[in-house]
Each structure stands twice: as C-alpha cells, then as structure tokens.
Amino acid sequence: MRIRPGRTRSLIAGIAALAVMVFGLVMMGRMPGGGIFGPFMILWVLFGLIGAAAAFYNAFSERGLPLYEVDTESEEGDAFCPQCGRPVSADDAYCRRCGASLDE
C-alpha cells in the first residue's frame, strides 16, 4: 500500500522549495558577474519549480505523488484502510476516517 505524507507536510515542503529558490536567486544575483539568465540560474529555477509543484500537487490532490512506500502487513494481523492507510478493526465495513469501503 502506498501512503503519501500529510497535506500539511507537503504544503510546508512546497513553500520551503519556493523560498529556497528565491533565496538562491537573490544570492546568485549578488555574485560578481552573475547574470540572471545564466544556465545555472535557469536550472535552479526549473528544479525549484518542479519540487514545489510536486509538493503542492501532493498537498492539494486526492491522489498525490507517493514519496515513499509503507508495508502495512503486520505480524499481529492488523488491518488498514486501502484508501487512507489508517488502522481499522477487522469487523469494520467502512473506514471511520475517509469512509472507504473495506470489503474486498
């Protein structure tokens, strides 16, 4: 089962990616001979925007981009919701958090 990070964490990551990108551009602009359209600056902006876009997509999309995988199979026989990954009881028909059907 794939579980994506929470929306708050992804939103903070997106804002941080944009802030680091802007800070880097400001610092590179202060360097002697640093032109704003240098190849490194263009790559810096592209990577910053791609990282921010992935984090914002993960924060605001229902599907999100899986950033890591978690094995939810445990030795104790715990059950997890296939939609949100929260622990559920074996006798539950629906997840109490997201309402997804637990019947397989």
N, C-alpha and C positions, 0 to 999 in steps of 0.2 A: 504494500500500500504506500502511496506517495503522500506525504504530508508537507504542505508548504508552511513557511513561517507565518506568524500572525500579521494582520494588517498593520498594526501599529509599528512593528519592527520594520516592515517593508517600506512604510511611509517615511520613517526616520532615515532609512538607508537611501532612499531616493533624494531626500532633502540634503543629506550629507554628501552624496555624489555631486549634486549641483553646486554645493558650497565649495567643495574641494576643487571642482573645475574652475569656478570663478576666481578663487584664491590663487590657483596656479597661473591663470591668465594674467592676473594683476601682477604677480611676482615676475613672470616672464617678461611682461611689458616694461618692467623697471630695469631689466638687464641691459647693459650696453650692447647696441647692435641687434636687439631683439625686435624683429618686425612682427607685427600682429598676424601676418599671413604666412609665417614660416611653416615648413612641413611638420615640425614637432608640435606647433600650436594647433594645427588642423587635426592631427591625430589626438591630441589632448582633448579637444572639444568633442570629437567623434566618440572616443571611449567614455568620456563623462556623460554624454547624452545617451549612449547605449545603456550604460549602467543605471542611470536614473530612470530611463524608460522601462527597463526590466523590473526595477523595484516598484515603480508606480503601477505597472501592469499587474504585478503580484499583489499590490495593496488594494487595487480597485476592481479587479476582475474576479469573477466567480471561479474560474479555472485556475488562474495563476500559473506561474512557471515553477515547476518543482526544483528547489535549490538543493535538496538533499532527500534521501530516501530513509525511511524508518521501517524496520521489520517489526510488525505488530504481533507476530505469532509468539506467544509466550508459553512457557512450560506449565504454568498453572491453568491454562485453558481460558484465559481472559478473552472476552470478545470486544471488538472495536467497531465503531461505525465506519462503513466503507466510504462515506461522504466526507466527514469532518475529522475522523480519527479519534474521537473521544471514546473512553471506555463505556460499554453498555452491559446490561445484565443479559444473561442467556435467555430469559423469558420475555425481554422487551420486543415488541413488534416494530417500534419506531424509535429513532434516536431522540432523546429528550432535548438535545441542543439544536439540531438542524432539521429534524422531522423526517429524515430519510428513512425509507423502508429498510428493515433489517432482514426481511425474508429473502432467502437465496434460492 
